[in-house]
Amino acid sequence: MKDPKISAVIFDMDGLIIDSEPLWKIAEIETFKEVGFDFTIEMCALTTGMRIDEVVEFWRKKLKWQNFTNIEIVDKIQNKMIQLIQENAKLLPGVIESLNLLKANDVLIALASSSSMSLINATVDTLKIREFFNIIHSAENEIAGKPNPAVFLSTAKMLKVQPNKCLVLEDSKAGMNAGINASMRTIVIPEFGTSPKWANNAFKRLKTMLEFNLDLLK
């Protein structure tokens, strides 16, 4: 590929590489039930794309529990998630094809996720895709999670690529806004079968990763 406009592609993880959103719902609903609250799928949807510590703080302010610390709840959710990932992890359609395509054309590849490094490591190792990524970075190391652009800007810096030379692949509104806020070309692949209006703000919307191609880098 000659002189591409984009020289690095940054993948989100949850909902983009792996269909983990249903697993997050299970982990959150089970954990909050242990805390003493009837948590719903609709409630889970309000925090999609956010860091888990920010999710817990969001609900602490509303539900005001007292018997557990935020850290204890975060640990409970993450431990459930790691187990669920190891038992159920499957790549979403088009992901491995996209990774192979980018690698074959010497495009830098990164993963930048709101999930913790322990969960990221469990995911990439279970799926056996670690070798594809030049950089793997977690928003847990940043001052704030998505839609704050910090995780993407730090990833670009580690790749030694200017933000405007990066393409972000996201599935959530928070992630899309983080990419846009980072001045990166941002493509969204919303949950299959949905057509949210917020996705119109992206550079392009794809139905699945099977539609990904090198023309999107031009």
Residue pairs with C-beta under 8 A, 6 or more apart in sequence:
1 105
1 106
1 107
1 214
1 217
4 107
4 214
4 217
4 218
5 165
5 217
5 218
6 107
6 165
6 166
6 167
6 185
6 216
6 217
6 218
7 107
7 108
7 161
7 165
7 166
8 107
8 108
8 109
8 110
8 134
8 156
8 159
8 161
8 165
8 166
8 167
9 102
9 107
9 108
9 109
9 110
9 166
9 167
9 168
9 169
9 217
10 110
10 111
10 112
10 152
10 155
10 156
10 166
10 167
10 168
10 169
10 179
10 184
11 17
11 109
11 110
11 111
11 112
11 133
11 169
12 111
12 112
12 113
12 114
12 168
12 169
12 170
12 171
12 172
12 175
13 20
13 111
13 113
13 115
13 120
13 123
14 20
14 21
14 24
14 49
14 113
14 114
14 115
14 171
15 21
15 48
15 49
15 171
15 172
15 191
16 92
16 95
16 169
16 170
16 171
16 175
16 189
16 209
17 91
17 92
17 95
17 111
17 123
17 127
17 129
18 85
18 89
18 90
18 91
18 92
18 123
18 127
19 90
19 92
20 81
20 85
20 89
20 123
21 48
21 191
23 81
23 84
23 85
23 88
24 44
24 81
25 41
25 44
26 80
26 84
27 77
27 78
27 80
27 81
27 84
28 39
28 44
28 55
28 77
29 39
29 40
29 41
29 44
30 80
31 73
31 76
31 77
31 80
32 38
32 39
32 59
32 63
32 73
33 39
34 76
35 63
35 65
35 67
35 68
35 73
36 65
36 67
37 63
37 65
43 59
46 58
47 54
47 55
47 58
47 59
48 172
48 173
48 174
49 114
49 146
49 147
49 170
49 171
49 172
49 173
49 174
49 175
50 58
50 114
50 145
50 146
50 174
51 114
51 115
51 139
51 140
51 145
51 146
52 74
52 77
52 78
52 114
52 115
52 116
53 70
53 74
53 140
54 144
54 145
56 70
56 73
56 74
56 77
57 70
60 70
78 116
78 118
78 119
81 119
82 118
82 119
82 122
85 119
85 122
85 123
85 126
86 122
86 126
89 123
89 126
89 127
90 127
91 127
91 129
92 208
92 209
93 208
93 209
93 210
94 208
94 209
94 210
94 211
94 212
95 129
95 209
96 129
97 209
97 210
97 212
98 209
98 212
99 109
99 129
99 132
101 212
101 213
101 214
102 109
102 132
103 109
103 132
105 214
107 217
108 134
108 135
108 159
108 161
109 132
109 133
109 134
110 133
110 134
110 135
110 136
110 137
110 155
110 158
110 159
111 120
111 124
111 133
111 135
111 136
111 137
112 135
112 137
112 138
112 139
112 151
112 152
112 154
112 155
112 168
113 120
113 137
113 138
113 139
113 151
114 138
114 139
114 145
114 146
114 151
114 174
114 175
115 123
115 138
115 139
115 140
116 138
116 140
117 136
117 138
117 140
117 141
120 136
120 138
124 130
124 133
124 136
130 136
134 159
135 155
135 158
135 159
137 151
137 154
137 155
137 158
138 151
139 145
139 146
139 150
139 151
141 154
142 148
142 150
142 151
142 154
143 150
144 150
145 151
145 174
146 172
146 174
146 175
146 177
146 178
147 173
147 174
147 175
147 177
147 178
147 181
148 178
148 181
149 178
149 179
149 181
149 182
151 178
152 163
152 166
152 168
152 178
152 179
152 182
152 184
153 163
153 182
155 166
156 162
156 163
156 165
156 166
156 182
156 184
159 166
163 182
163 183
163 184
164 183
164 184
164 185
166 182
166 184
166 185
167 184
167 185
167 186
167 187
167 216
167 217
168 175
168 176
168 178
168 179
168 182
168 184
168 185
168 186
168 187
169 187
169 189
169 209
169 212
170 176
170 178
170 179
170 186
170 187
170 188
170 189
170 202
171 188
171 189
171 190
171 191
173 196
173 198
173 199
175 188
176 186
176 188
176 198
176 199
176 201
176 202
177 201
179 185
179 186
180 186
180 201
180 202
185 203
186 202
186 203
187 202
187 203
187 204
187 205
187 206
187 212
187 216
188 199
188 202
188 204
188 205
188 206
189 205
189 206
189 207
189 208
189 209
190 196
190 199
190 205
192 207
192 208
199 205
204 216
206 212
